[in-house]
Amino acid sequence: MTVAEHVDVLIVGAGLSGIGAACRLQERLPGKTYAVLEARDTVGGTWDLFRYPGIRSDSDMFTLGYPFRPWTDPKAIADGPSILSYIRSTAEAFGVTAHIRFGHRVVQASWSSPAARWTVSTAHGATFTCRFLYLCSGYYSYESGHVVDFPGRAEFGGEIVHPQHWPESLDYTGKRVVVIGSGATAVTLVPALASRASHVTMLQRSPSYIVARPGRDALADRLRKLLPEKPAHRVVRGKNVVLGTLYFQLLRRLPGRAAQALRKRVAAQLPPSIPVDPHFVPSYDPWDQRLCLVPDADLFRALRSGRADIVTDRITRFTSSGVALDSGRSLAADIIVTATGLRLVAFGGIALTVDGRAIEPGEQRTYKGTMFGGVPNLAWCVGYTNSSWTLRADLASQYVCRLLAYLDRHGFAFCVPDEASAAGAGRSRPIVDLQSGYIKRAAAVLPKQGGRRPWMMRQNYLLDLADMRLSRVNDGVLHFGRAAVARG
């Protein structure tokens, strides 16, 4: 019989969040044993999985990067390979790589209250036990993106590609490409493909808000000449946090004026052949869906060059030579890229049980955006949707370290948010409070949030900073206990 490996903390996922969590654990609680379980064979998570042309961050790297490891690249809006290199070098520099168990896809985790520990099983039969389970695999499905079964799909004579599974051998040089979509992936792909394709058309059913900003941070460039690396990083990071928070609040509080201002900025960058309306006039308010960022206005430069254009219409069907639209127009294509969105899963698809009771993610309410009512010693690391993912992910990891330190100081074996408190937290709302299609499709399977703290997941780093780092751990909602049986 194989003996299960036991650690104090088991981290699931070796992407941006998981590596950050491991670094924080080593920093704050150096005596804790831990392991990182990674389903794939390499570090990087999303930034290794997605390899389509032009892949990049839509958050600045001073906030998407780790606060404890300065971002030193000149590019503030970084490409995917640079981000992947940063994650991997961080794992090496902090000694995290040695703790990663590659090829271990977690399929089941069960909590025993008498033993006060989790038993975790992987797809190929390995078993681990731990005192605390920290899920850092985000909520994107790595198996597949959202696939739309367009009529006539089988008739198309060219290649159909989903960005999540981009073929390394795909040659789009001199080809006519149609990119279906209007979100972050589409606006990234279009200028990247236009550099080599004969022509690229972005085909959207409905438009998104698009914001152009410089790819480099002017203040960072100046400060790096005047200050050491770490102080310069902290100043720029703080500036970006404050400005980003104020910008979001302004757009949400004055949606009409904000929409008008965003459209005006776009209009100034378009060629005369492409009108703002209907291509850049969304039917929703700013930040009902995430804004699309284009560094150095690369999308607009591609449109002005004539190598790319944009069409707002509905698809009737695929044909042998392209796409037929409801308007009667046809788009010729050699390659069709279906940037139709992502598929979301909760807890990485892991089947969770607590003392034999199945935990359904869609029925859970999140405590401080991190834990769940009635589920002991488990945290889920998710980031912000209105700003950098890592801002919140790092706060969550710091909070987990605070919890573990509190348990040790007081001799407790576990902590669990009170389910009765969750039930009385007001109307249930989606945990990801956006109107994007991929969010709506996953609403039933993702955890929920309540209408008031601590069951409400705020999208405000400055407020969460105080709450997650300074508020009382023993707040009357979080309950604590000791193991009922001795550990073998």
C-alpha positions in Angstrom: 0.0 0.0 0.0 1.4 3.4 -1.0 1.8 5.8 1.9 0.3 9.3 1.2 2.7 12.2 1.2 1.7 14.7 3.9 2.4 18.4 3.9 1.1 21.3 6.0 -0.1 23.2 2.9 -1.0 21.8 -0.5 -1.2 24.3 -3.3 -3.0 23.3 -6.5 -1.6 25.0 -9.7 1.8 26.3 -10.7 0.7 29.3 -12.6 1.0 33.0 -11.7 -1.1 32.6 -8.5 0.3 29.3 -7.3 3.9 30.4 -7.6 3.0 33.6 -5.8 1.3 31.7 -3.0 4.3 29.4 -2.5 6.6 32.4 -2.3 4.4 34.1 0.3 4.2 30.9 2.3 8.0 30.6 2.4 8.4 34.2 3.3 5.8 34.4 6.1 5.8 30.8 7.5 9.3 29.4 6.6 8.7 26.4 8.9 5.7 25.1 7.0 6.0 22.1 4.6 4.3 22.4 1.3 3.9 21.0 -2.2 2.5 22.4 -5.4 0.5 20.0 -7.6 0.5 20.9 -11.2 -1.5 19.0 -13.8 0.7 20.0 -16.7 4.5 19.3 -17.1 5.7 22.8 -16.7 5.4 26.1 -14.8 3.3 29.0 -16.1 -0.4 28.0 -16.1 -2.4 30.2 -18.4 0.7 31.9 -19.7 2.1 28.6 -20.9 -1.2 27.3 -22.2 -2.1 30.2 -24.4 0.3 30.6 -27.3 -1.6 32.4 -30.0 0.1 35.2 -31.9 0.5 38.5 -30.0 -0.7 37.1 -26.6 -0.1 39.7 -23.9 -1.3 41.0 -20.6 -4.1 43.6 -20.5 -2.9 44.7 -17.0 0.4 46.6 -16.4 3.2 44.4 -15.1 3.8 46.6 -12.1 0.5 45.3 -10.7 0.3 42.0 -12.5 3.8 41.1 -11.3 4.6 40.1 -7.8 5.1 43.0 -5.3 8.0 41.1 -3.8 9.8 40.7 -7.1 10.2 43.9 -9.2 9.3 43.8 -12.9 12.4 45.1 -14.7 11.5 44.7 -18.4 11.0 48.1 -20.2 7.6 46.9 -21.4 4.8 47.8 -18.9 2.2 45.9 -21.0 4.1 42.7 -21.6 3.9 39.9 -24.1 3.1 36.3 -23.0 6.6 34.9 -23.4 8.0 37.6 -21.2 5.4 37.0 -18.5 6.0 33.3 -18.7 9.8 33.8 -18.2 9.1 36.1 -15.2 7.0 33.4 -13.5 9.5 30.6 -14.1 12.4 32.7 -13.0 10.6 33.7 -9.9 9.9 30.0 -9.1 13.6 29.2 -9.5 14.8 32.3 -7.6 12.7 31.5 -4.6 13.3 27.7 -4.6 9.7 26.9 -5.4 10.4 24.6 -8.4 11.7 21.9 -6.1 8.4 21.7 -4.4 6.3 21.2 -7.6 4.9 17.8 -8.5 4.3 18.0 -12.2 1.8 15.8 -14.0 -0.5 15.6 -10.9 -4.0 16.6 -11.9 -6.1 16.8 -8.8 -9.5 15.1 -9.3 -10.8 14.7 -5.7 -10.3 16.1 -2.2 -12.0 15.0 0.9 -12.0 16.6 4.4 -12.2 14.6 7.6 -13.2 16.7 10.6 -12.0 14.1 13.2 -8.5 14.0 11.6 -8.6 17.7 10.6 -7.0 17.1 7.3 -7.6 16.9 3.6 -7.0 13.7 1.5 -6.2 14.7 -2.1 -6.2 12.3 -5.0 -4.7 12.8 -8.5 -5.7 11.4 -11.9 -2.9 8.8 -12.0 -3.6 7.5 -8.5 -1.2 9.4 -6.2 -2.5 10.5 -2.8 -1.5 13.5 -0.6 -2.8 14.7 2.7 -2.5 18.2 4.1 -3.7 20.4 6.8 -4.7 23.3 4.5 -5.7 23.1 0.8 -5.1 26.2 -1.3 -6.6 26.1 -4.8 -4.6 28.4 -7.1 -5.7 27.1 -10.6 -8.0 30.1 -11.3 -11.3 29.5 -13.1 -10.4 28.9 -16.8 -10.9 25.5 -18.2 -7.6 24.2 -19.6 -9.4 21.4 -21.5 -11.2 23.6 -24.0 -12.5 27.1 -24.7 -16.1 28.0 -25.5 -16.8 26.5 -29.0 -19.8 27.7 -31.0 -21.2 25.1 -33.5 -21.7 27.5 -36.4 -23.9 26.2 -39.2 -21.9 25.0 -42.2 -18.8 24.6 -40.2 -17.9 21.3 -41.9 -18.3 22.9 -45.3 -15.4 25.4 -44.8 -12.5 24.5 -47.0 -9.8 26.3 -45.0 -8.6 25.9 -41.4 -10.7 26.7 -38.3 -8.6 27.5 -35.2 -9.6 28.3 -31.6 -7.0 30.5 -29.9 -6.7 28.2 -26.8 -5.4 25.5 -29.1 -3.3 27.4 -31.5 -1.3 25.0 -33.8 2.5 25.8 -33.8 2.6 24.8 -37.5 -0.1 27.2 -38.7 1.2 29.5 -41.4 -1.0 32.5 -41.9 1.5 34.4 -44.1 -0.3 35.9 -47.1 -3.6 34.3 -46.0 -7.0 35.9 -45.6 -8.0 35.6 -41.9 -11.4 36.2 -40.2 -11.2 36.5 -36.5 -14.7 36.0 -34.9 -14.9 37.9 -31.6 -14.7 41.3 -30.0 -13.0 40.6 -26.7 -9.4 40.8 -25.4 -8.3 37.8 -27.4 -9.7 39.2 -30.7 -8.2 42.6 -30.3 -4.9 41.0 -29.5 -4.9 38.7 -32.5 -5.9 41.1 -35.2 -2.8 43.4 -35.2 -0.5 40.4 -34.6 -1.9 38.5 -37.6 -2.1 41.6 -39.8 1.7 41.8 -39.7 2.0 38.7 -42.0 -1.5 37.9 -43.3 -2.7 39.4 -46.6 -5.8 40.7 -44.7 -7.5 40.3 -41.4 -11.2 40.9 -40.6 -12.4 41.2 -37.1 -16.0 39.9 -37.2 -18.1 40.9 -34.2 -21.7 40.4 -33.3 -21.5 43.3 -30.8 -18.7 45.7 -30.0 -16.6 46.1 -26.8 -15.1 49.2 -25.2 -11.5 49.6 -26.3 -8.8 51.7 -24.6 -5.4 52.5 -26.0 -2.5 53.2 -23.7 1.3 53.3 -24.0 3.1 50.0 -23.8 5.8 51.6 -21.6 5.3 53.5 -18.3 7.0 56.9 -18.6 7.3 57.3 -14.8 8.9 53.9 -14.5 11.5 54.8 -17.2 12.4 58.0 -15.3 12.5 56.5 -11.8 14.6 53.6 -12.8 17.4 56.1 -13.6 17.0 57.8 -10.2 16.1 55.1 -7.7 17.2 51.5 -6.9 15.1 48.7 -8.4 12.7 47.9 -5.5 11.8 51.5 -4.5 11.1 52.4 -8.1 8.9 49.4 -8.5 6.9 50.2 -5.3 6.3 53.8 -6.4 5.1 52.9 -9.9 3.0 50.1 -8.5 1.4 52.4 -6.0 0.7 55.0 -8.7 -0.9 52.4 -10.9 -3.1 51.0 -8.2 -4.4 54.4 -7.2 -5.0 55.6 -10.7 -6.6 52.4 -11.8 -9.0 52.5 -8.8 -9.9 56.1 -9.5 -10.4 55.4 -13.2 -12.7 52.4 -12.5 -14.8 54.4 -10.0 -15.1 57.3 -12.4 -16.3 55.1 -15.2 -18.8 53.3 -13.0 -20.2 56.5 -11.4 -20.5 58.5 -14.6 -21.3 55.8 -17.2 -22.9 58.1 -19.8 -20.0 60.6 -19.9 -17.5 57.8 -19.7 -18.9 56.0 -22.7 -18.9 59.2 -24.7 -15.3 59.9 -23.8 -14.2 56.4 -24.7 -15.9 56.6 -28.1 -14.4 60.0 -28.7 -10.9 58.6 -28.1 -11.5 55.7 -30.4 -12.9 58.0 -33.2 -9.7 60.0 -33.2 -7.7 56.9 -34.0 -9.8 55.4 -36.8 -9.4 55.7 -40.5 -12.2 57.6 -42.4 -13.4 54.3 -43.8 -14.4 52.9 -40.4 -17.1 54.7 -38.4 -17.3 54.6 -34.7 -21.0 53.6 -34.9 -21.8 50.7 -35.0 -18.3 49.2 -34.6 -17.3 50.8 -31.3 -20.6 51.6 -29.7 -21.4 48.9 -27.1 -24.9 48.3 -25.9 -23.8 48.2 -22.2 -22.1 50.7 -19.8 -18.3 50.7 -19.3 -17.2 47.9 -17.0 -20.4 45.9 -17.3 -17.8 43.9 -19.2 -14.0 44.2 -18.9 -12.5 46.9 -21.1 -10.2 45.8 -23.9 -6.7 47.3 -23.7 -4.6 47.8 -26.8 -1.0 48.9 -26.1 0.4 51.6 -28.3 -2.9 51.6 -30.2 -1.7 48.6 -32.2 -5.2 47.6 -33.2 -6.0 51.1 -34.6 -2.7 51.2 -36.4 -3.6 47.9 -38.1 -7.0 49.3 -39.1 -5.4 52.5 -40.5 -2.8 50.5 -42.5 -5.6 48.8 -44.5 -4.3 45.3 -43.6 -7.2 44.9 -41.2 -10.8 45.9 -41.0 -13.8 45.4 -38.7 -17.3 44.1 -39.5 -20.3 44.2 -37.1 -22.9 41.6 -38.2 -24.3 38.2 -37.4 -23.2 35.0 -38.9 -25.7 33.1 -41.1 -23.3 30.2 -41.8 -19.9 29.1 -42.8 -19.4 28.4 -46.5 -16.8 26.6 -48.4 -14.9 29.8 -48.9 -15.6 31.9 -45.8 -18.5 33.3 -43.8 -22.0 34.3 -45.0 -23.6 37.1 -42.9 -27.2 38.1 -42.1 -26.7 41.3 -44.0 -26.1 39.3 -47.2 -22.4 40.1 -47.2 -19.8 37.3 -47.5 -16.3 37.3 -46.1 -13.7 35.3 -47.9 -11.3 33.5 -45.7 -8.5 30.9 -45.8 -8.4 30.7 -42.0 -11.2 31.4 -39.5 -10.2 32.0 -35.9 -13.0 31.5 -33.4 -12.1 33.8 -30.5 -15.6 33.0 -29.1 -14.6 33.0 -25.4 -13.4 30.9 -22.6 -15.1 28.1 -20.6 -15.0 28.5 -16.8 -14.8 25.9 -14.1 -14.8 26.2 -10.3 -12.1 24.7 -8.2 -10.3 23.3 -11.2 -13.1 20.7 -11.6 -12.0 19.0 -8.4 -14.7 16.9 -6.6 -14.8 18.2 -3.0 -16.4 16.5 0.0 -16.5 17.5 3.7 -17.1 14.5 6.0 -18.7 12.7 3.1 -20.9 15.6 2.0 -20.4 16.7 -1.6 -19.6 20.4 -2.0 -21.3 21.9 -5.0 -19.4 25.0 -6.1 -22.4 26.8 -7.5 -24.2 26.6 -4.1 -21.3 28.1 -2.1 -20.9 31.6 -0.9 -17.5 33.1 -0.7 -16.1 34.4 2.6 -13.8 37.4 1.9 -13.6 36.2 -1.7 -11.4 33.4 -0.5 -13.1 30.7 1.7 -16.5 29.1 1.8 -19.2 28.6 4.4 -19.0 25.2 6.0 -15.8 24.2 4.2 -12.8 24.0 6.6 -9.2 24.8 5.8 -9.7 25.5 2.1 -9.1 28.7 0.2 -9.6 29.6 -3.5 -7.3 32.1 -5.1 -9.0 34.4 -7.6 -8.1 37.9 -8.7 -9.9 41.0 -9.7 -11.9 41.5 -12.9 -11.6 45.3 -12.9 -7.9 45.5 -12.5 -4.8 43.3 -12.2 -5.5 39.6 -11.2 -2.4 39.5 -9.0 -3.4 42.4 -6.8 -6.1 40.3 -5.2 -4.4 37.0 -5.6 -1.5 38.2 -3.5 -3.8 39.6 -0.8 -5.5 36.2 -0.7 -2.2 34.5 -0.2 -1.1 36.9 2.5 -4.5 36.3 4.2 -4.0 32.5 4.1 -0.6 33.0 5.8 -2.3 35.1 8.5 -4.9 32.3 9.1 -2.2 29.6 9.4 -0.2 31.7 11.8 -3.3 32.3 13.9 -4.1 28.6 14.0 -0.6 27.8 15.2 -0.6 30.6 17.9 -3.8 29.4 19.4 -3.4 25.7 19.0 -6.3 25.2 16.6 -6.3 22.6 13.9 -8.9 24.1 11.5 -11.0 27.2 10.7 -14.3 27.3 8.9 -16.6 30.2 7.9 -20.1 29.9 9.5 -22.7 28.6 7.1 -25.6 30.3 9.0 -23.8 33.7 8.6 -23.5 33.1 4.9 -27.2 32.3 4.6 -28.1 35.7 6.2 -25.7 37.8 4.0 -28.4 39.1 1.7 -29.2 38.4 -1.9 -26.9 36.0 -3.7 -25.0 37.4 -6.7 -22.4 35.9 -9.1 -18.9 36.0 -7.7 -17.7 37.5 -11.0 -19.9 40.5 -11.4 -19.6 41.1 -15.1 -22.0 40.8 -18.0 -19.6 39.1 -20.4 -20.9 36.0 -22.2 -18.4 33.6 -20.8 -19.3 34.8 -17.3 -23.0 34.4 -17.8 -22.6 30.9 -19.2 -20.7 29.8 -16.1 -23.0 31.6 -13.5 -24.6 28.4 -12.3 -21.3 26.5 -11.6 -19.3 29.3 -10.0 -19.6 30.2 -6.3 -21.7 33.2 -5.3 -21.2 36.2 -3.1 -23.6 37.9 -0.7 -24.8 41.4 -0.3 -22.6 42.5 2.6 -19.2 41.8 4.2 -17.5 39.4 4.8 -19.6 37.5 2.2 -19.2 40.2 -0.5 -16.3 40.1 -2.9 -15.3 43.7 -3.5 -13.5 44.9 -6.6 -11.5 47.5 -4.7 -7.8 46.8 -3.8 -7.5 49.7 -1.4 -10.4 48.5 0.7 -9.4 44.9 0.5 -5.8 45.8 1.5 -7.0 47.0 4.9 -9.5 44.1 5.3 -7.3 41.2 4.4 -4.1 42.4 6.1 -5.4 44.3 9.2 -8.8 43.1 10.2 -9.3 40.6 13.0 -8.9 37.0 12.0 -11.3 35.9 14.7 -14.2 38.1 13.5 -17.1 36.0 14.9 -17.9 34.5 11.5 -14.8 32.4 11.2 -15.0 29.5 13.7 -12.0 27.5 15.0 -11.6 23.9 16.3 -9.2 21.2 17.2 -8.7 17.7 15.8 -10.7 15.0 17.5 -8.3 12.1 16.9 -4.5 11.8 17.0 -2.7 11.8 13.7 -0.9 8.8 12.5 
